[in-house]
């Protein structure tokens, strides 16, 4: 027989909402509140790890999008994979280009299209951070079996589809 889990911050918040709004079903907070808590904690750890490297999380996301493909990407493709706005991508890529972490160039076929490609220095930054990030993610999931991880991923995929994007 397993011991019940100790209440966490989300349990307390959910109980507070239930007391304040007894006529509302606050059960979704138990799931989505934990997703938000995990995302926020993970983002804070990533920000802390990226600070010594001199890049923001958004800049790292752009470099990562470029490092994991074997071809230059259009700015619009980076927008769709990072969920950053087009204006943000322009500003971020100009900054990363000035710092020598990516190349920006116009497409030879269509001069209106900007192609982005990670430089060797940009790839080195991703190569340095990615193993650390994966180790941090592994620690967060270490209490789950492989089957639990698969189930959780499948369930979260359903939630992700329901919220769109």
WOPEWO-V628715 format. One record per residue. PHI is phi in whole degrees, 0 to 359 (NA if undefined). D_LAST is the distance of its C-alpha to the last C-alpha in Angstrom with 2 decimals. Layout:
phi=PHI d_last=D_LAST
phi=PHI d_last=D_LAST
This chain:
phi=NA d_last=40.09
phi=275 d_last=37.29
phi=277 d_last=37.56
phi=294 d_last=35.09
phi=291 d_last=32.58
phi=291 d_last=33.61
phi=301 d_last=31.65
phi=242 d_last=29.14
phi=304 d_last=27.88
phi=293 d_last=25.15
phi=303 d_last=27.91
phi=297 d_last=29.98
phi=297 d_last=27.31
phi=297 d_last=26.53
phi=296 d_last=30.31
phi=297 d_last=30.77
phi=296 d_last=28.24
phi=297 d_last=29.93
phi=291 d_last=33.30
phi=286 d_last=32.26
phi=228 d_last=30.48
phi=296 d_last=32.27
phi=273 d_last=31.19
phi=255 d_last=27.44
phi=275 d_last=25.71
phi=263 d_last=24.30
phi=304 d_last=23.42
phi=302 d_last=19.61
phi=299 d_last=20.65
phi=299 d_last=22.08
phi=266 d_last=18.80
phi=292 d_last=16.24
phi=296 d_last=19.08
phi=289 d_last=19.71
phi=301 d_last=16.18
phi=297 d_last=16.42
phi=299 d_last=19.97
phi=297 d_last=19.26
phi=297 d_last=16.54
phi=294 d_last=19.00
phi=298 d_last=21.95
phi=295 d_last=20.39
phi=296 d_last=19.40
phi=297 d_last=22.97
phi=295 d_last=24.52
phi=296 d_last=22.66
phi=303 d_last=23.76
phi=298 d_last=27.27
phi=289 d_last=27.38
phi=280 d_last=26.18
phi=307 d_last=28.65
phi=295 d_last=31.68
phi=276 d_last=29.96
phi=78 d_last=29.50
phi=232 d_last=25.76
phi=274 d_last=22.96
phi=299 d_last=19.78
phi=296 d_last=17.90
phi=296 d_last=20.71
phi=297 d_last=20.56
phi=300 d_last=16.84
phi=294 d_last=17.84
phi=299 d_last=20.93
phi=296 d_last=19.20
phi=300 d_last=16.81
phi=283 d_last=20.08
phi=288 d_last=22.19
phi=268 d_last=20.31
phi=241 d_last=20.73
phi=255 d_last=24.15
phi=205 d_last=23.89
phi=296 d_last=23.23
phi=247 d_last=19.76
phi=289 d_last=19.23
phi=304 d_last=17.98
phi=296 d_last=15.08
phi=290 d_last=14.14
phi=292 d_last=14.38
phi=302 d_last=12.14
phi=290 d_last=9.24
phi=269 d_last=10.17
phi=257 d_last=11.08
phi=66 d_last=8.67
phi=272 d_last=12.15
phi=285 d_last=13.46
phi=301 d_last=15.77
phi=296 d_last=18.72
phi=296 d_last=18.08
phi=300 d_last=17.87
phi=300 d_last=21.13
phi=297 d_last=22.87
phi=297 d_last=21.83
phi=290 d_last=22.80
phi=296 d_last=26.04
phi=295 d_last=26.91
phi=295 d_last=26.20
phi=294 d_last=28.20
phi=301 d_last=31.11
phi=272 d_last=31.16
phi=78 d_last=31.33
phi=263 d_last=28.13
phi=208 d_last=26.55
phi=256 d_last=27.91
phi=245 d_last=26.67
phi=212 d_last=28.29
phi=280 d_last=28.19
phi=294 d_last=27.63
phi=291 d_last=31.03
phi=282 d_last=29.81
phi=218 d_last=28.01
phi=297 d_last=29.10
phi=281 d_last=26.25
phi=270 d_last=23.79
phi=262 d_last=23.71
phi=257 d_last=23.52
phi=239 d_last=22.92
phi=215 d_last=24.61
phi=289 d_last=25.34
phi=273 d_last=29.07
phi=300 d_last=31.21
phi=294 d_last=31.20
phi=294 d_last=27.41
phi=295 d_last=27.24
phi=299 d_last=29.98
phi=297 d_last=28.02
phi=295 d_last=25.03
phi=299 d_last=27.66
phi=286 d_last=29.21
phi=277 d_last=26.21
phi=303 d_last=24.15
phi=300 d_last=26.90
phi=295 d_last=27.27
phi=296 d_last=23.59
phi=295 d_last=23.64
phi=295 d_last=26.89
phi=296 d_last=25.47
phi=297 d_last=22.58
phi=298 d_last=25.31
phi=299 d_last=27.39
phi=295 d_last=24.67
phi=261 d_last=24.34
phi=299 d_last=28.07
phi=278 d_last=28.90
phi=253 d_last=26.88
phi=284 d_last=28.28
phi=301 d_last=26.56
phi=294 d_last=26.11
phi=295 d_last=24.63
phi=297 d_last=22.13
phi=298 d_last=21.15
phi=296 d_last=20.93
phi=298 d_last=18.90
phi=299 d_last=16.35
phi=295 d_last=16.23
phi=294 d_last=15.95
phi=293 d_last=13.19
phi=300 d_last=11.21
phi=297 d_last=11.87
phi=296 d_last=10.88
phi=301 d_last=7.51
phi=295 d_last=7.05
phi=292 d_last=8.84
phi=275 d_last=6.96
phi=89 d_last=3.75
phi=87 d_last=0.00
